[in-house]
Amino acid sequence: PLTTDDIRNAYRNGASIRQTRLTDSFGWDDFLGHHEQAPPVLALVRGNQLFIGTDIPKAKARDVILYLGNGETDSTA
């Protein structure tokens, strides 16, 4: 599990909170393929619901993924 210290260390090393909206043509597997390693997912937004930690459901189209990224371009926003 991702800890507060992990997030702090990532920030110190240049990471920032990024977002990607999944679509019918850009799904979870595409999101993972866009990154060299699976980025640490902080939260998932589905409609007006925010899921964090172990409560994050399987991502689907129209969900927004909030994750720690290191300068790569957002896949979609």
N, C-alpha and C positions, 0 to 999 in steps of 0.2 A: 504493500500500500504506500501511496505517496504521502510523505510527512511535510509538516510546515518547514522543517529544516531543508528538505529536498527542494521545496519551492524557493526558499531564500537563496540556497546555493545556486540554483539555476538562474535566478535573477542576477546574482553576482557575476555569473559567467555569460551574461548577455541574452538570456532567454526573456521572452515577453509572453503575455497572454494573447493568444490568437484565437480566431474563430473561423469555422467553416460550416456552411449550410449544405446539408446533403440534399440531393435532388433525385428524381427518377433516373437521371442519366449519370449522376455522380454519387455513388453509394459509399458505404463503409470500406469496402475493398479498394475502391479507387482512392479514397482518403489515405488509407494505409500505404498504397502503392506510390503516393505522391511524396512520401517521406522515406528517408534512408532507414530510419528505425521508427517503430511505433511511438509517437509522442505521448507524453504523460497527459491523459485526459483528466481535466479538473471537474468538468460538469457537462451535462447535456440539457439543452432547453428544448422542450416539446410543447408547442403552443404557449400557454401561460404557466407551464410547470417547469421547475428547475430541479434537476436530479443531481446529487453529488455523492461522492464516496461509493460505498457498496450498493447504493440504491439506483445506480445508473442502469437503465434498461438497454436492451439491444437497440442500436441506432437504426433509424429508418428515414426514408425521404421526408424532407422538410424539417428534420431535427437540426439544431445548431450544436456543434461540438466546440467546447471551450477547452483549449489545451495549451501546454507550454511549448513554444516553438523558438527556434534559434535563427531568426532572420530569413527563413524561407518565405516565399510569397504565399499568401492565403490561396487555397485552391479555389474556393468560391466564397462569397460573403453575403 
